[in-house]
Amino acid sequence: MKTTFPESHAPDELGDVARGFSTLLHRLNEYTGYLRTLAGKLAHEIRTPLTIVRSSLDNLESEGGLPASSRVYLDRARQGTERLNAMLVAMGAATKVEEAIQSAERTRFDLVEVITSAISAYRIGFPERQFSGALPVHPIDIDGAPDLIVQLLDKLVDNAV
């Protein structure tokens, strides 16, 4: 994907517009790069305070002698830390998936064949569930990474099951 705009050194108004677009696109690329790394940075920065809160809750619970009314708040706080931890895990997984997408070797492959193979594997892996696919009989050739397609399907099926 092209993310640059041809610079112009023309001294007229069109040159000014071209330079303005070039500058804008450069700033947008920098900002997009920052956003791509933000999830990983946030996950790293939030993990330490979350660990402190969890250990404080553990210590409070181990002291015992809490009235029942306080235990409700302790349980809610623990549930909150679990939800935050799940979000951190999801952010880390999203960052890893994005890195995998960027580094994946692309090839030409038949999408129908990959999906058919995955459905067969899911039937074996989850015998208590029924898997079917309404796929075309002719091949659908695409350029991409078949491993990433299977990974995406695996996550979708795991969540569904």
N, C-alpha and C positions, 0 to 999 in steps of 0.2 A: 504494500500500500504506500503510495507516494504521500509524504507528509511535509513536503517543502513546496514553496511557491517560487517560481523563477524571479530572481531579483532583476530590477531594471535600473539602469543608470541614466535613463532618459530624463532630461531636465523639465519635461512638461507635466501636465496634470495626470496623464495616464501613468507616468513613471512614479509620481507621488502615490497614486492609488496602489500600484504594484508593490512599492516599498512598504506601504501601510499594511497590505495583506500579508506580505512576507513577515513583517514584524509580528503581526497578530497570530499567524500560524505558528511561528517560532515559540511565542509565549504559550499558546494553547498546547503545543507538544510538551513543553516543560511542565505545565500544569497536569497534563494527562500522565506523564511519567511519575509525578509526585503522587497522584491518586492511585496509580498502580501499586505503589509501595506502601500506601497508607495503611491498609489492612494489616500487613505484617508488622509495621511499626506500632500500631495501636495494640495489637495482640501482645507484643513483647512488653510494652509499657504498662498494660493493665494487669498482666499476669502476676507481678510482684504484689501490688496492693490487694489483689484478690486472694493470694496465698496468705497474706497477713490477716485478712478478715476471716478466712476459713480457720486458720490456726487459733485465732482469738475465740471463735465460736466453739471450737473443740475444747479449748481450755475452760471456757465458761461452763460448758456441758459437763466436763470432768470434775469440776468443783462440787457439783451436786447441790442439793438443797434449794434448787430453784422452785419458786411457787408455780403452780400449774398455769397461772395467767402469764407468767414470763416465758414458760416453755413454748407457748404459741408463737411468741415473737422470735424466739430462737429458731424454731422450725421454719418460719417464714423467711428469716434471714438466710438459713441454710439453703432453702429452695431457691432463693434469689442468687446465691453464689453458684449453685448448680446451673441455673439458666445462663448466667454470665459465662461460666466455663464452657457451656455448650456453644455459645456464640463465638468465643475465642477459638474453639476447635474448628468451627465452621469457617471462620475467617482464615485460619491457617490452611485449611483444606482448599479454600478458594484460591489462595495465593499459590499453593502447590499446583493446582490445576492450571492456573494461568501460566506458570512457568513451564509446565509440561506442554501446553499448547504452543508456546513460543519456541520450545526446543524440539518439538516433534518433527520427525522426518515425514514429509508429505509424499504420497504416492497415489497413483491412479488405481482404484479398486471398485468392485461391484458392491454397492451398498446393500442390495437385496441379499446377496450371499452372506455378508457379515451379520445382518439382522437375523436371517434364517438360522445361522450357526448359533447365535446368542440365544434365540428362543429354544433351540434344542438343549443347550446347556442349562437354561433355567428350568426346563421340564425335569431334568435330572436332579438339579440342585434343590428344587422346591417341589417334590412330588405331591405334596398336599395341595398345591395350587394348580390352576389351569392356565396355560399360556398358549396364545394363538396369535397369528399375525395375518392381516389382510394385505399381502404384498403383491406387487405386480409380477407377472410371469417372466417378463423380460428384464435383463440386467439394467441397473442404473449406475453407470460409471461416474464417479466423482473423484476429484483431487482432494486428498485430505489424509488424515491419519486414522486408519481403521482401529488401532488400539485405543485411541481416544473416544471413538464412537462406542466401542464396547465398554469402556470405563464409564461413559455417560449413561449407557443403558443399565450397567450394574448398579450405579447409584440410584437410578430411578426405580429399578426393581427392588432393591434393598429397602428403600423408603416405602414403597407400596406394600411390600410383604410385611 
